[in-house]
Amino acid sequence: MRNPLQILLLILAGEAIFLLPFVLARVFRPTFLAVFELSNTQLGNCYSLYGMVALLSYLLGGTVADRFPPRKLMALALFLTALGGGYMYTLPSFEALRLLYAYWGFTTIFLFWSAMIKATRSWGGQAHQGKAFGFLEGGRGFFAASIGTLSVVIFTWAIPSEIDIISLAEKQETFQWVILVASVFCAAIGLLLLFSFQDTKEEALGDANGLGSWKDIKKAFSNASVRYLMLIVLSAYVGYKITDVFSLYASEIMLFDEVDAAKVGSYQMYLRPFICVFVGFFADLTKNVIVLCYAFACMLLGALLFATGWVVTPAIGLFVLTLLITALGTYALRAAYFATMEEGKIPFAITGTAVGLISLVGYTPDIFVGPIIGFFLDGSPGIWGHQQLFMFLAAFSLFGLYASYRFWRIVRK
């Protein structure tokens, strides 16, 4: 394994890039909807447009990552994403916000995603893939939770009076401080990455024939491991996207106020570093594909508990337990699925292209999960809408468990 500073920089960059598009809405979902005067369906439409742009960006960005140094690609992505945060600070209209999310679909994926995964795989070497991706996801989780908590502190400090009685204008002005801090942080990490991260010789030279290489794309797709990972990441990412509603669930079903609901969204992210680091060490002792099977089983159990309708106020203990079970499965999957590339014998030279193909299918939930969340929650207000949503999650958990079992059979052979 390489210098620990390198994985630390990847951790910082890997979370900073998604602060503006995703973390703020996850932590402050009720407030976010109020500030931009959106419904759940409209926010889902923003995510859908992001996903459409990201879909093409995954594939083409993967081939770019096999040619250019990750350091330059990731730094440029961070600068451009922070620039979008500057526009978000102006509190644009719904239509303008949709275009902003489309822009972020390009900056966060085409320039950044495959480059980060390839750099992480390079850092881990052949023997420490579990630790490499466990540290990446765990570290990202720690910084996401820390920044989420800091955002809640800034928001609470800037509120001129009680959250329940302030005007919309005051709430908007307060939330602008949160957007500003996130944008500055994103740009600062870009500078740090540009001047402190060191590409390996292989990464720095790249592949002169890598850009748009259909030969590499065909080679990656012919690998059965790549095809099963497409399905595994797809199912796992559905679970991760649905964690966006935890703060809303706390607000609507458990009857928390907006600040306490935001704390739920922030605090549940603190589970991510502990789960991912533990999973990373455990996976290197066993196999990452075994972790996938256990994680999907946990996500299935949590989804079924939420779907029963038992998790309602005043059963706060059951709410916390169910959230823990669901988060355990969700975060364990994020730590393990790309770490299985070494077990699946995917050649390092086409890592970026393989990641692009896997992500092309695996991250399509960016297109459809947001609108589906809006369809269930706006179409069936109250507990029934949330139950339907978690039934939907249970179905994908079962599908992911089956795909993981099939992938395990390939690894075993």
C-alpha distance (Angstrom), angle and dihedral (degrees) to the residues before:
residue distance angle dihedral
M1 . . .
R2 3.79 . .
N3 3.77 132.8 .
P4 3.86 111.4 -45.3
L5 3.82 88.4 -131.4
Q6 3.81 88.8 69.4
I7 3.80 95.0 57.6
L8 3.82 89.6 44.0
L9 3.80 90.2 56.3
L10 3.81 90.5 47.6
I11 3.81 89.2 51.1
L12 3.80 93.1 51.1
A13 3.79 93.4 45.4
G14 3.81 93.5 42.9
E15 3.79 92.4 59.2
A16 3.80 100.4 33.1
I17 3.80 90.9 59.5
F18 3.83 92.7 61.3
L19 3.80 99.7 40.1
L20 3.79 96.1 95.3
P21 3.83 100.6 39.4
F22 3.81 98.5 41.0
V23 3.81 120.6 -0.2
L24 3.80 97.1 61.3
A25 3.80 92.5 51.2
R26 3.82 90.8 45.3
V27 3.80 95.5 51.4
F28 3.82 97.4 36.5
R29 3.80 101.3 28.9
P30 3.86 97.8 142.6
T31 3.82 90.9 43.1
F32 3.82 92.6 42.4
L33 3.80 90.8 54.7
A34 3.80 91.3 48.7
V35 3.82 96.2 45.9
F36 3.81 94.4 51.2
E37 3.83 92.0 33.9
L38 3.81 92.8 -123.8
S39 3.78 135.8 149.9
N40 3.80 121.6 -137.1
T41 3.81 87.7 -104.0
Q42 3.82 92.8 53.8
L43 3.80 91.9 49.2
G44 3.78 87.4 48.9
N45 3.80 88.9 54.0
C46 3.81 89.7 54.5
Y47 3.80 90.0 53.1
S48 3.79 90.2 45.8
L49 3.81 92.9 56.0
Y50 3.81 89.2 46.2
G51 3.79 88.3 53.5
M52 3.79 94.1 49.3
V53 3.78 92.0 55.6
A54 3.80 91.1 41.7
L55 3.80 91.4 52.7
L56 3.80 94.0 68.1
S57 3.80 91.4 34.1
Y58 3.82 92.3 60.2
L59 3.78 93.7 59.8
L60 3.80 99.0 40.1
G61 3.80 92.4 38.5
G62 3.79 89.5 54.6
T63 3.78 92.4 60.0
V64 3.81 90.5 45.3
A65 3.82 89.7 53.7
D66 3.81 89.3 57.1
R67 3.80 90.4 57.6
F68 3.82 110.2 35.6
P69 3.84 130.4 53.6
P70 3.83 111.9 -92.1
R71 3.81 92.2 -134.5
K72 3.80 94.5 63.8
L73 3.78 94.9 41.6
M74 3.81 94.1 49.7
A75 3.82 94.9 44.9
L76 3.81 92.1 51.1
A77 3.81 90.2 48.5
L78 3.82 91.8 53.5
F79 3.81 93.3 49.5
L80 3.80 93.2 50.1
T81 3.81 92.8 45.3
A82 3.83 90.8 51.7
L83 3.80 88.5 50.9
G84 3.79 87.9 58.1
G85 3.80 88.4 52.3
G86 3.78 88.4 58.7
Y87 3.78 88.7 58.4
M88 3.81 92.0 45.3
Y89 3.82 87.3 56.5
T90 3.82 88.0 68.8
L91 3.84 89.3 63.2
P92 3.81 96.8 -124.3
S93 3.80 125.0 -154.5
F94 3.80 122.2 -92.6
E95 3.82 93.2 -96.0
A96 3.81 92.1 48.6
L97 3.80 90.3 46.3
R98 3.80 89.9 55.0
L99 3.82 89.8 54.7
L100 3.80 89.6 48.1
Y101 3.80 90.7 55.0
A102 3.80 89.7 49.0
Y103 3.82 88.6 53.0
W104 3.81 90.2 50.2
G105 3.81 88.7 50.8
F106 3.80 86.4 65.9
T107 3.82 100.4 40.0
T108 3.81 96.9 45.8
I109 3.80 97.9 41.4
F110 3.82 113.9 24.7
L111 3.80 94.2 46.4
F112 3.79 102.0 27.2
W113 3.79 121.9 24.3
S114 3.82 105.9 67.5
A115 3.81 90.9 36.3
M116 3.81 90.4 57.6
I117 3.82 94.2 47.2
K118 3.80 92.2 47.9
A119 3.82 92.1 49.1
T120 3.81 90.3 49.7
R121 3.80 93.1 49.6
S122 3.80 89.2 49.4
W123 3.82 90.8 51.3
G124 3.81 93.0 52.0
G125 3.79 97.7 49.8
Q126 3.81 120.5 -163.7
A127 3.80 98.1 -52.5
H128 3.82 104.4 42.6
Q129 3.79 107.6 45.7
G130 3.80 91.9 124.3
K131 3.79 92.4 53.6
A132 3.81 93.1 43.2
F133 3.79 95.1 54.7
G134 3.80 92.2 33.8
F135 3.81 90.0 56.1
L136 3.81 91.0 44.2
E137 3.80 95.4 51.7
G138 3.80 94.3 35.3
G139 3.77 92.4 49.2
R140 3.79 91.7 45.7
G141 3.78 88.4 50.9
F142 3.80 92.3 51.1
F143 3.79 93.3 50.2
A144 3.80 92.2 43.0
A145 3.80 90.5 52.5
S146 3.81 92.3 44.4
I147 3.78 92.6 49.0
G148 3.79 89.9 43.9
T149 3.80 90.3 53.5
L150 3.80 91.1 45.6
S151 3.79 89.1 50.6
V152 3.80 90.8 52.2
V153 3.82 89.3 49.4
I154 3.82 91.7 49.7
F155 3.79 91.2 46.0
T156 3.82 92.6 48.1
W157 3.82 92.2 45.9
A158 3.79 93.1 48.9
I159 3.81 95.3 48.8
P160 3.81 106.8 108.5
S161 3.83 93.5 -150.5
E162 3.82 141.4 -13.5
I163 3.81 113.1 -26.5
D164 3.80 92.3 -127.5
I165 3.82 94.9 57.9
I166 3.82 105.9 36.2
S167 3.79 119.2 109.0
L168 3.80 124.7 -110.6
A169 3.82 90.6 -108.6
E170 3.80 91.5 54.2
K171 3.81 90.9 47.6
Q172 3.82 90.8 50.5
E173 3.79 92.9 49.2
T174 3.80 90.5 50.0
F175 3.80 93.7 49.0
Q176 3.80 90.9 51.5
W177 3.81 87.7 68.8
V178 3.79 89.3 58.1
I179 3.82 91.5 50.2
L180 3.81 91.4 48.6
V181 3.82 93.6 51.8
A182 3.82 91.4 48.7
S183 3.83 92.1 49.7
V184 3.81 94.4 49.3
F185 3.80 91.3 47.2
C186 3.82 91.0 51.6
A187 3.82 92.8 52.0
A188 3.82 92.5 45.1
I189 3.81 92.0 54.6
G190 3.80 88.8 50.3
L191 3.81 90.3 57.1
L192 3.80 91.8 46.1
L193 3.80 91.6 50.3
L194 3.81 93.4 47.6
F195 3.80 94.6 54.3
S196 3.82 103.4 30.0
F197 3.81 108.7 34.4
Q198 3.81 117.4 92.3
D199 3.80 121.3 -152.5
T200 3.79 117.8 -147.4
K201 3.79 116.3 -112.0
E202 3.81 90.1 -104.7
E203 3.82 92.3 50.4
A204 3.79 93.6 44.9
L205 3.81 93.7 52.8
G206 3.79 95.1 42.0
D207 3.81 123.1 177.6
A208 3.78 117.8 -59.3
N209 3.81 89.7 -153.9
G210 3.79 96.1 43.7
L211 3.80 100.3 93.8
G212 3.78 108.8 97.3
S213 3.80 93.0 -13.6
W214 3.80 106.0 169.8
K215 3.78 88.4 -175.7
D216 3.80 90.0 63.4
I217 3.79 91.1 44.8
K218 3.81 91.3 53.5
K219 3.79 91.1 45.0
A220 3.80 91.7 52.2
F221 3.80 94.3 46.0
S222 3.81 91.8 50.0
N223 3.82 88.6 62.1
A224 3.84 108.4 95.4
S225 3.81 90.5 -149.7
V226 3.81 90.2 61.6
R227 3.80 91.9 51.6
Y228 3.81 94.3 50.5
L229 3.79 91.5 44.9
M230 3.80 87.8 56.6
L231 3.81 89.3 61.4
I232 3.80 94.4 40.7
V233 3.80 94.2 51.7
L234 3.82 90.3 44.3
S235 3.82 91.8 56.0
A236 3.80 94.2 41.4
Y237 3.78 93.3 49.0
V238 3.79 92.1 53.2
G239 3.81 86.1 60.6
Y240 3.78 92.8 47.9
K241 3.81 92.6 50.0
I242 3.79 91.3 51.6
T243 3.82 90.9 56.7
D244 3.82 83.2 75.3
V245 3.80 88.8 79.0
F246 3.83 97.6 55.9
S247 3.80 92.8 93.7
L248 3.81 90.2 45.5
Y249 3.81 90.2 49.3
A250 3.80 89.2 52.0
S251 3.81 89.7 51.2
E252 3.82 100.5 42.6
I253 3.81 103.4 31.4
M254 3.81 105.3 22.8
L255 3.86 90.0 38.4
F256 3.84 97.0 -129.9
D257 3.81 117.3 159.8
E258 3.82 119.3 -112.1
V259 3.81 95.3 -93.1
D260 3.82 93.9 48.0
A261 3.81 90.4 44.9
A262 3.82 89.2 52.9
K263 3.80 88.6 51.0
V264 3.81 89.6 55.3
G265 3.82 89.5 52.6
S266 3.81 90.1 48.8
Y267 3.80 99.7 41.5
Q268 3.80 95.4 48.7
M269 3.81 87.4 60.3
Y270 3.82 89.0 62.6
L271 3.80 86.7 71.2
R272 3.78 90.3 64.9
P273 3.84 99.0 71.8
F274 3.80 94.3 47.7
I275 3.79 94.2 45.1
C276 3.81 95.7 44.4
V277 3.81 96.9 46.9
F278 3.81 91.6 46.9
V279 3.80 90.3 47.7
G280 3.82 90.6 49.5
F281 3.80 93.2 56.5
F282 3.80 93.0 40.6
A283 3.82 92.1 49.4
D284 3.82 92.7 53.6
L285 3.82 88.5 54.0
T286 3.80 93.2 49.6
K287 3.82 123.7 6.1
N288 3.78 131.8 -63.8
V289 3.79 90.5 -130.4
I290 3.83 90.3 60.7
V291 3.80 88.1 54.5
L292 3.81 89.2 53.7
C293 3.82 91.7 57.3
Y294 3.81 93.9 49.2
A295 3.81 92.0 44.8
F296 3.80 94.5 52.6
A297 3.81 89.1 49.5
C298 3.83 89.9 54.9
M299 3.80 93.0 47.2
L300 3.81 89.7 50.0
L301 3.82 92.0 51.7
G302 3.81 93.1 48.8
A303 3.81 92.2 47.6
L304 3.80 91.9 50.9
L305 3.81 92.0 50.0
F306 3.80 91.5 52.7
A307 3.82 90.2 44.8
T308 3.82 92.8 57.4
G309 3.80 91.8 69.9
W310 3.81 91.8 -128.8
V311 3.81 93.2 115.4
V312 3.81 100.0 87.1
T313 3.78 137.1 121.6
P314 3.01 128.2 -41.1
A315 3.84 91.5 24.3
I316 3.81 93.5 90.6
G317 3.81 92.8 151.1
L318 3.80 91.9 56.2
F319 3.81 90.0 46.4
V320 3.82 91.2 53.8
L321 3.83 92.7 45.5
T322 3.79 93.4 49.2
L323 3.79 91.5 46.2
L324 3.83 89.3 51.2
I325 3.80 93.3 51.3
T326 3.80 93.3 47.6
A327 3.81 92.7 45.7
L328 3.81 91.3 48.5
G329 3.79 91.4 58.3
T330 3.80 94.7 40.2
Y331 3.80 97.2 50.5
A332 3.81 94.7 40.0
L333 3.79 88.7 57.4
R334 3.80 92.3 51.9
A335 3.79 90.1 52.1
A336 3.79 94.6 49.4
Y337 3.78 113.8 34.8
F338 3.82 100.9 75.8
A339 3.82 90.2 36.9
T340 3.82 87.5 67.9
M341 3.83 92.3 69.0
E342 3.81 90.2 90.5
E343 3.82 91.9 48.7
G344 3.79 89.2 48.2
K345 3.84 91.3 53.6
I346 3.81 95.6 -121.8
P347 3.85 106.7 167.1
F348 3.81 114.2 -112.2
A349 3.82 92.5 -135.6
I350 3.81 90.5 67.2
T351 3.82 96.6 37.3
G352 3.80 93.2 118.5
T353 3.80 92.7 48.8
A354 3.81 92.2 46.4
V355 3.80 91.2 49.0
G356 3.80 88.9 49.3
L357 3.81 92.0 52.9
I358 3.81 93.5 44.9
S359 3.78 90.6 47.9
L360 3.82 92.4 45.9
V361 3.81 88.2 69.3
G362 3.80 100.6 19.3
Y363 3.79 96.6 58.8
T364 3.80 98.5 43.0
P365 3.84 86.5 109.0
D366 3.81 83.9 81.3
I367 3.81 84.4 72.4
F368 3.78 104.0 41.1
V369 3.82 110.1 21.3
G370 3.82 95.4 66.9
P371 3.83 93.8 54.6
I372 3.82 90.4 42.6
I373 3.82 90.6 53.2
G374 3.79 88.3 51.0
F375 3.83 91.5 46.3
F376 3.80 93.5 53.5
L377 3.81 99.3 37.8
D378 3.82 98.6 40.0
G379 3.82 94.1 37.0
S380 3.81 94.3 49.3
P381 3.81 108.8 27.2
G382 3.78 116.9 -157.7
I383 3.78 131.3 18.8
W384 3.82 96.1 -24.9
G385 3.80 92.9 62.5
H386 3.82 90.7 52.0
Q387 3.81 91.1 47.3
Q388 3.80 91.1 54.5
L389 3.80 90.4 49.1
F390 3.80 92.7 53.1
M391 3.81 91.5 46.5
F392 3.79 85.2 57.0
L393 3.82 89.2 51.8
A394 3.82 91.5 49.2
A395 3.82 90.6 56.1
F396 3.82 92.3 53.3
S397 3.82 91.1 44.7
L398 3.80 89.7 56.9
F399 3.81 91.4 47.1
G400 3.82 91.1 50.1
L401 3.79 91.3 49.7
Y402 3.81 90.0 55.1
A403 3.83 92.7 47.8
S404 3.83 90.2 49.4
Y405 3.79 90.7 52.3
R406 3.82 90.6 52.3
F407 3.81 90.9 47.8
W408 3.82 89.9 49.6
R409 3.79 89.3 56.9
I410 3.83 89.7 55.3
V411 3.81 92.4 48.9
R412 3.82 91.4 47.3
K413 3.80 90.6 55.7
